[in-house]
Amino acid sequence: MKMLKLMLAAGLAGVVTGCLEQSAGQPGVRFGALLRVQWVGTAQLARDTNAARVCQILALPESAAFREELLGKLARVPYQCWSNSLPKGVPDQAPLIRPLLEDLARQEWYLELQGSTAAPELVLAVQVTGDRARLWSTNLWQVVHGWKLGVPQPLPNAGGQGWQLKKAAAPNLIQFAQSGSWVLVGLGQEPLKLLPGLVQQVRANGRPVPALQAHWLEVQADLPALRGWLPVLEDFRLPPVHLTVRGLNGHVRTEAKLHYSANLAWKPEPWKLPTNAIRDPIISFTAARGIAPLLAQVKGVTGLGLNPLPDQLCAWAGKDLFAQTYVTFPVPHATNALHQLARTVPGFTQLHPWLKPSQVVYWSNRAELMWQGVPLAVPTLRPLRDSGSDYVLACLFPLSSPTNAPPPAQLYAQVQGRQNLAYYDWEYTQERLRHMRPLYQILDIAHRRQFIPTNAPSQVWIRAIAPYLGNTVTELTVTGPKELTLTRKSELGLTGFELYTLTRWLESPGFPKRFELPPPAPDPRAGPPPGLTNPGPRRTR
């Protein structure tokens, strides 16, 4: 169950927006289950011409090495989740679990979770036959036996193609069944309903559920009902979501519909874009409106004294300098806003540890706030006057404009005049991905953390896939009084920031339960670690 929570958190983290579900409201749409996930498998992707670029990336040697590392770590997750209820000294059984994870990547499968977070029931159906089906039965049998959960017994009415294990602690029943070309695993409180029902569907139709016709992946998640498992859902109060991923014209098309229980308090205010400050060449452009509710959820923001809170932002990244991104927030009077922030930002930084290793200095003659002591960067807030509007501009490095050329006019045309558009993001993912490593390294240096080795499989993979990544466009539109729709066209389904953050999560000491910074860097003044001696200079003859 904990593994399921982590899968949800990773898959849905990119859907967080400024429109939040009201805490007192009841979900307006439910899907008859807490969660449903269906995946066609990479074997079927290989037969889809729209997946050519994805398959090309998956076939890289660096992708194979990254996959090996990922599966090796994921294979230990079940033991980590169950360890508190297992006898001391039992093995993690990762060698038995790993080949099953390979099937989950390659083959079609369906997962359903019903009930409540207090008494859930889960079923997983995987399309495998022959030796692979026997491997699932044998390995899972050996896992539960090796963990001393009990001795599995034949499953009634399974025709010798199944077994079950009853135990005292919840979930008190684990069942395994093979039917046709499918193996099914169910667990929960006795009696189970999902697994027998899907077995009957396989016997009648040859499948547990209808095949996906156009999509590669489909997820239906009742996020309000899952809040008790995922703290991030409690923090952001996301509504029920229906997500699909498919191939379209050679690209990956992602769509997520968020269904709210009450009408959205969103009005299309006119866009405020500092068009004179944005100069080519740029590698990303972002515009968002209706963000005040999201800003209000950040600890300490309401205490900054900005009244009203900014309700829009515009951000862009230049190609000339690594990790350089500019962000603007429209405000009534930028100089007054900076003067107010000079009094309140020091207290705000105390609430966020990642801001602490610096000192905030206010230059009153320029109305600029500057973070001093940050290695390699000079984070700054400064006023900006553009096209008759005032903005607070945030940047990591001094504002620079290598050219006077404006971006192509069609870039702004993607935003202006679209009444239902709440968020737009374009990036050239190949370049944006290259900016992420130095950005994270600045954070590591500031916190005196170790660098992730450049030869780590995840980092080698990031460098290898970059040339295959082109434009990524993400839009969030208001498609109904209670509905938001997020769409994305990309090469791999993720932005540069999301891809690099994924590798950082994999290298995190707390993976997969937590996203943590790398371990502290060794103090050079402390000498060699215990047990090591300095051999001194090597003598040569």
N, C-alpha and C positions, 0 to 999 in steps of 0.2 A: 504494500500500500504506500509506503514511503517512497518507493521508487516511482510510483505513479505520480505522486506529488511533484517530484523533481522533474519528470518529463513534462508535466503541465507547465511548471514555472519556466522551463527553458523554451518551450514552444510558444508561449503566449506573452512573453516579456516584451516583445516588439510591438504589441497591440495597444500598449498604454497610451491613452490620449487625455486631453483636458476635459472631456465630457464624462462625468462620473455618475454612477448609479446612486440615487438618493438612498441614504441609509435607512429611512423609514419605509421605503417602497417595497413592494413585492415584485419579483421578476415577472415581466409581462409575457415571456415566451419560455416554455420549457420543452425539452425534447424527449420526455418519457424516461430519461436516464440521467445520471450524474455526468456520464461521459461516454461517448462513442468515438472510436478511432478506426479508420480503415485505410490500409496502405497497400498498393499494388505490388510493391517489390521492385528492386532494380532489374531483375530478370525480365519483367514486362516492360520496364522503361527502355531496355535495349531494343525493343521492337517498335518503339514510337519515334517517328522521324522528328517530332518536336522536342525530343529529349537528346538530340545529337550532341549539343554542347555540354549538357550535364554528364552524359556518358563519357564524353571525351575527357572531362575533368576527373571523373571517377576512375578512368583507366590509367591515369598518370602513376608512375612508380611512387611518387611522393604521396599520392592519395592512399595507395596501398599501405605504406608505412604508417601514415596517420591513422588509418582505419585499424591497424593492428594495435597501436597504442590505445586508441579509444576503446576497442572491444576488451582489451586486457583490463582496463580500469573499470569498465562497466560490469565485467564479470564478477568483480568483488563486491559490487553494490548490494546484492541480495543478502550476503552475509552481514554487511555493515548495518542493514536495516533490521535484520532479525537477531543480531548478536545478543541483545539484552535478554531475549527469551530462550536462548540456546544454552546447553550445558557448556561449562568451561572446557577449553582445549579442543573443541571440534574444529575440523579444517574448514576453510572458507568455500571449498568446492568449486573454485573459479575454473579449473580445467574442465569440469563437467558442464558448466553453464556457458562457457565461451562459444562452443560450436552452435548452441541454440540461438545465441545472439546473431551469429552469421546468417542463420535462416531467417531471422526477423528482418534483416537488411535486404536479403535477396528475394524472399518469397512473399506472397500475399498473406496478410493477416488481418484479423478483426478483433477489436477489444471493446468490451462493454462493462460499465460499472453502474450498478443500480443500488437502491436502498438509501441509506443515510451515512454520513461520515462516522456515526457511532456503530452502525451495524451494516457495513457494505458487503456486496457480493460482486465478484469479478469473474469474468470468463475471457479467455484468450483462445482464438481459433486460428491455426496456422496451416496453410496448404502445403503439405509435404507428404511424400509417399515412400514406400520401400524402405531402404536402409535408413533414410533420414527420419521416418516415422518411428522406426524401432529405436533409433538413437534418442529421440525425445522421451520415449517411455523409459528406456534404460537409465538415461542420465538423471531424469527427474526422480526416478525411484531411488537411485543411489544417493542423490542429494538429500532427500528427506530421511533416508536411512542413516546416512553419514552424520547428519545433524541430530540424530537420536530423537527424532520426533515420534518414532513408532515404526511398526512394521506394516507396510501397505498390504491391503487385502484386495482380492478380485472385486471389480465393480459389478454389482448386480445388473443383469439385463444388458451387458455389454458384449456378450458372445465371446468372452475371453480376450477382448481387445480393450481392456481398461482396468484401472485399479483405483482404490481410494484409501485415504488415511484419515482416521478419526483421532482427535486428540482433545485434551481438556481445555487448553487455552485458545482464545479467539485468534484467528479464525479456526473453528474447531473441525472443519471438514475440507480436505483437499481431494479433488477428483481429477483423473486423467482418462480420456477416452479417445479411441481412434474410430473414425467412421468415413468410409470412402477415401478420398484423398486429403482428408483433414485430420489433424490432431487437435484436441480441445483440452484445456486446463481450466478448472474452476476452483475457486476457494471462497469461503464465507461461512456463515453460520448454518448449520443443518436445519431444514433440508434446502439444498441448492435448487434453484429454479432455472437459472440462465443456461447452464450447461446442458441439462436434459432437453430444453427447448431447442437449442441450436443443433443438437444431435438429431432430433426429429426432422429439422429443416434439411440437414445434409442427406438423410435417408430419403426424403421426399423429393428434393430438388437438386441434390448433388452439391449444394452450397449452403453454408449457414445463413448468409445474407445475400441479396442481389449484388452482382458485380458492379463496380464503378464503371460507368460508361465513358465519361470524358475526363475524369479527374484521376490524378495520381494519389492524392491524399485527401481525406475528408475527416474533419473533427467537429463534433458537436459537444459543447461543454457548458454545463449549467454552473457558471462560475460563482454566482451568489451562494449556491448550496455547497460549494467546495471551499468557501472562505475559511472554515475551521481547520483545513489542512494546509492552506497556503497563506502565510502572513502577507505576501505581496498583494493578494486579493483583498485582504482586509484593509490594507493601506490605500488601495486605489479604487476599491468598490466597483469592479468591472461587472458588466451585465452578462447574460447568456450570450454565447458567441458561436457562430457557425463558420468554420474556416475550410476553404478548399484550395488545392494547388493542382495546376494542370499545365500542359504545354500549349502554347499558342504562337503560331508563326515563328517557331524556332526559339522562343523565349519561355521563361517560367512565369506563369500568371498566377498570382496569389490574390485571393479575395476573402475578406472576413466581414461578416455582418454582425453588428452588435445591437441587440434588442433590449431596449430600456422599458421599465415599468411605468414611466410617466413621460409626458411630453418634455422634450429637450429645451432647456432655457438658453437657446442659442439664437442670436440675431446676426445677420451678415453685415457687420460694420464695414465701411469702405476700407480697402486695403491701404496700408501706409508702408511704402517701400522706399528706402533711401537710394533711389536709382542713380543719383550723381556720385555716390560713394563707391558703388560697385563697378569695378573695372576688370576687363579681361586681362590675362586668361584666368578663368575660375574653373574649379573642378566640382563644385557643388553649390546648390542654391536651395534655401528652405524658407518657406513662408507659412505662418500659422496664425490663426485668430480664434478667439474664444478660449484663451489659455489661462485666464485669471483663476478659474476654479482649480486648475492643476497647480498653479503657483501657490495658491493658498494652502495646499496640502503639504508643502515643503516646510519642515520645521524652522520656525523663526522668521519666515518671510513676512507674515502679517505684522511683525514687530519692527520691520524696517522703516515704517512710517510713510510708505508710498500710498497715497490715497487719491484716486483709485489705483489698484494694482494694474500694471500693464496687461492689456488683453491681447496684444499681438507681439510677434517677434519676426525678425527677418535675419537669416544667417547665410553666410557664403564663405567659401574657402578658396584661397588663392593658390595657384600652382607654383609660385615662385619660392615659397618658404614652407618647409615641412611643418606640419602640425599647426599652421596658421589658420584660424577660423575667426571670423568677425560675427558678432551677434548684436543686433540693435533692438531696443524696446522703445516704442513711442511713449512719450510722457508730455504733460502740458508744458512744463518749464524745465529743461534739462539741467540748467545751472542750479536751480533751487533743489532739484531732485538729488544732484550730487552732493550739495551742501548737507542735505538731510541724511544721505547715506553715510557721509563722513562720520556722523555721530552714532549711527546704529550698526554699521557693518562690523566693527570690532566685536560687538556682542554676538552677532550672527556667526562669525567665524569660530567662536568658542563652542557652538552647538554642532559643528561639523569638523571632525578630526582631520579630514583630508585638507582643510584650509589652515590648520594650526601652525605648520612650520614656517610661517611668514609673518611679516609685520606690515600693517596697513598704514600707509602714509597719505595724507591729503595735501595736495598742492593747491592752495586756495586761489593763487593768481591765475591758474589754468582750470580750476574746478575739476581736477583729476584725482581719482583714487588709484593708488598703486600698491601692489603687494611686493614688498622687498624681501629678499632672502630666498626666493624661489629659484632653484638652479636652472640655468639655460633659458629662462623665460622672464618676462616682465608683465604679469597680468595687470590690466589697467581698465578702469572705467572712466570714460570721458564723455563730455557733451558733444552732440553732433546736430548741426542744423542743415537740413536738406529739403529742398522743394517746399519751403514754407512750414515744415514740421520739425519739432524737436525730438531728439532721440538720446537715450543713454546707450553708448557703444561700448561693448566688452571685447577685449582681444588679449591674446597671450603675448603678442609682440607688437612693437610700434606700428601704427597704421602706415602702410606703404602702398603706392600705386605705381607699379612698374610701367604701365602704359596709360594713355588717356582714352583707350578704346572701350566703349561700352559693350556689355554682353549682347548677343544677338537679340533682336527685338522679339523674336518668337518665344524667348524665355519668359518675359513678363506676360506675354499673351496667354501662357498656361495658367495664369492666376487671375489677372484682371478680367472683370466682367462675368465671372462665374459665381453666381449668387449662393450656390449650395456648397461651395468648396471651403472646408475648414483648415485643411493642411495640404501642402504640396512640398515634395522634396525630390530634387534631381541631383544625381551625382555621377561622376565618371568613376566607377568603383575601382578600377585598376589603380588610379592615382590616389583615390581616397584611402584605399587599403594601405598604400605605402606610407601615408601620413600617420597611421595609427600607432605604429611601433615607436617612433620618437615621442609621440604624445604620452603613451603609457610609460616610457622610460623616464620622462620628466617626473611623473608621479612616483616612480620607483626611487629615483635619486632624492626627491624631496623627503621621502619617508625612510631613506637609507635601507632600501630593500634590494635583494639580489636581482640581477637581470635574469630573465629566462634565457637559457643558452640558445645561441643562434642555430645550433645543430640539432635542437630538439625537433622531433618529427612534426610537431604542430607548426613550428616556425618555418621549417623547410617547406611544408605544404602551403603555407600562406604565400611564400615567395613564388612557388611553382604555379599556383592557380591564377595569380594576378594578371598575367597576359591574356587570359581567357575571359576576363570580366570587362564588360562594356558599360553602357548606361543603365542606371537603375532609377526608376520613377515610381514614387509612392504618393498616393492621393487618399485623403479622407474626406468623404462627402456626406452631407446630410440627405439621406434618401427617403426619409419619412419623419413624421412628428416624433416617433419613438425609435428611430433607426439611424445608425451610422454605418457606412460601408467603406472599408479600407481595401484599396486595390494596389497591386504592385506588379510592374513589369521588370524583370531582371534576368540575369544569366544563371544564377544559382539560388535565388530566393531570398538572399540576405544582402544587406548593405555592407560597406567596408567596415564600419564600426562594429556591426553585429558579428561579422566573420572573425575579426580580430579578437573581440571580446569572448567569442566562443572558444578560441584557442587559449585565452587567458584563464577561462573557467576550467578547461581541461587540465591546465598546469597548476591550478589553485590547490594549495594544501588541503582545503576542505572539500574538494570535488567528490561527489556531485552535490553534497548537501548544502554547501555554502560557497559563495564567491569570495575568495580572500586574496589579499596581496601576497606576493612571494615572501619567503622567510627573510628575516633581517640579514643584512650584509655583515660579514665578519668584521670586527674591529681590527685594523692592521696593527694597532698598538698592543693587542692582547696576546700576540705571539701565536705559535702553531696550536691547533686543537690538541686536547689531552691525548696522550698515546703517540704523538708524533714528535720527532726531534728534527732540528735543523741540521742537515748533513754538512752544511758549509759548502764552500766552493769546491767544485770537482777538480782534482788534480789531473794534469795531463803529462804525458811523458814525451 
